[in-house]
Amino acid sequence: MKRIFGLLLVIAVVIGIVPYAGSVGAPPLPPGLSADDWIPIGDTAGFVVTQGDSQMGSARSMGVVKGYFVIRRGNYWFRIDSAPDLGIHPATLK
């Protein structure tokens, strides 16, 4: 009987500690994001999944996501843009 009680006590302690241990050291989310749209890539970087247009639901089912990268420097998050700024570019004549 003592063994069963001891085993149940150990199981209860493990069940109580595991979720706490998993949350220790988890990097904080950038402000204004939900956990569903955040993919951490370590303590100082991550990928933000954007919802996009109405086709995004079908794109996610195909394994395609749209989004952007962010990095953290100190207490601030910075967005990393990989596309050039949109603008007017003169056409070249040939």
N, C-alpha and C positions, 0 to 999 in steps of 0.2 A: 504494500500500500504506500509506503514511504517512497519507493522508486517511482510509482506512477505520479504521486504528488510532485516529486522533484522534477520529473520530466515535463509535467504540465506547467510548472513554474518557469522552467527554462524556455519552453515554447512561448509562453506569454511574454517573457522579457524580450526574446528575439523579435516577436511580432511588434512589440512596442518600440524597439530600437531601430529596426531596419528603415522605416519611413523617415525617421529623424536623420539617420546617417546619410540617406540619399539626398536630403535637402541641404545638408551642410556643404558649403563650398559651391553651390549652384550659382552661376553668375546671374545678376539681376537682369530683368528684361529692360529694353529701352522704354522710355515713357510713352504711353499711348498705344501699346501693342498688347494683343491677347496672346496667351501661351500657344494657341493653335497656329498662329501666324509666325512664330519664332522658332528658328532652327539654330541653336548655339553651335559655334565652331571653336569653343574654348572660352576662356574668361574675358577676352578682349575683342572678340569678333563674332559675327553671326550673319544669318541670312533671313531677310524679312520676306515672307510670301505675301504678295499683293493679290487682292481679289480680282481686279481687272474687270473685264467685260462679262457679258452673260455667257460667253463660251468657256469661261474659266472652269466651271463645274465639269464639263466634258473633258477639258484639257487635263485636269487633275486625275480623272479616271484613267487617262492614257499615260500617266506618269510624267506629265509636263507641268511645270509651275513657272509663274512669273514672279519676279521680285527684285530685290537689290541687297547688296552687302552693306553692313555697317561695322564700324570699329569703335572701340572705346579708348579714349585717352583721358586719364584722370576720372573725373565725374561726368564727362560729356560723351555723347554718342555722335558719330559723324557718318553721314551717308556717303557711300562710294558709288559714283556714277561711272559706268563703263561705256556709255554711249556719248557721242559728241553732242554738244548743244545744238538744238534746232535753230535754224536761221536761214537767211537768204544767201545763196551762193551763186555768183555769176556763172553763166554757162560759157563754155569755151567754144569758139568758132573754129571749124576746121576747113 
